[in-house]
Amino acid sequence: MQQTSKQYDAVIEKCRSLYINKLKDYGSAWRILRLPSLTDQIFIKAQRIRQLQENITRKVDEGEVSEFMGIVNYSVMALIQLEKGVAEQPDLSAEEAIQLYDKHVAITKKLMEDKNHDYGEAWRDMRVSSLTDLILQKLLRVKQIEDNKGKTMVSEGIDANYQDMINYAVFALIHLKES
């Protein structure tokens, strides 16, 4: 479990670095995105990963790693949007955007540690393709919840699904680094 925590932190540090560099390039322009737009961005990335896993020929020289990193970062942005609401204009300083990123990653990592304890690190025996499918399943759930105006009868909310997507993407990135 301690190894998982270190590997998790290493993956998040790469994703966080990319997030910070994009903040420098674009500011917090993503703050105008409504949740369904963020969900669709994540969906596009997950679909692309699935296509990469199924197709032998690639026409664009980008692999699964950058797409899984995008899933992590867009999911964190979605959690921030859930907390703060959508803005009409970019309204976060880089410092505040990074603080919010760190806050939501810490909450999500704690969830991973709790689930990992209960499941006995079962993810280590999973294939990257299965993690991709689980992310796609979570996305379809989120789309349905969004279509239901955020209401659920017995299921966890949108935030838990975004957190699970982050954790599945981190697990996939750990597997890809190990292979």
Secondary structure by P-SEA (a helix, b strand, c coil): caaaaaaaaaaaaaaaaaaaaaaaacccccccccaaaaaaaaaaaaaaaaaaaccccccccccaaaaaaaaaaaaaaaaaaaaccccccccccaaaaaaaaaaaaaaaaaaaaaaaaaaccccccccaaaaaaaaaaaaaaaaaaaaacccccccccaaaaaaaaaaaaaaaaaaaaac
